[in-house]
């Protein structure tokens, strides 16, 4: 009996979590319907809400935004819009910071989260997986003696929160592991073990 119960859990729990995450994402994206005039919303047109319609609208808006801004006229409009935002004190700093991070993360030419590494954390005798994000810059590098790199240490099982650390390059071990594989390893709390790669094969 216990064996069947555990087998059922192993099958249903991943499905339930996947359904919950998809439901949360779709519900959030469906909020874009709030920008549609009241008389054009599904509940007024057909008498009931249509789950997923807002998600489709959000995807369409994102696609059209990328399509329209990927030309001279669109680029000009974006530059004018950004110059306008730069004139607003608080909005300027917030928008600039968010845009810089998003450009780094989502740009095809960016290098953020492109390499999984092994770092000693939270002390020298304990290790965890992190992601290489770059090198220290600004005045920070003037106070660091030696060769340092910037890494992001995600938390488990929610990798969207974590810690930004600057560590000596010599203490950081690059892994022969893709970012996706490393994320699965982190989210599963070590349960989903990556495929073993013999040391000789990496040489």
Beta strands, then each sheet from edge to edge (+ up, - down):
strand 1: 115-120
strand 2: 127-134
strand 3: 148-154
strand 4: 162-168
strand 5: 173-174
sheet 1: 4+ 3- 2+ 1- 5+
end
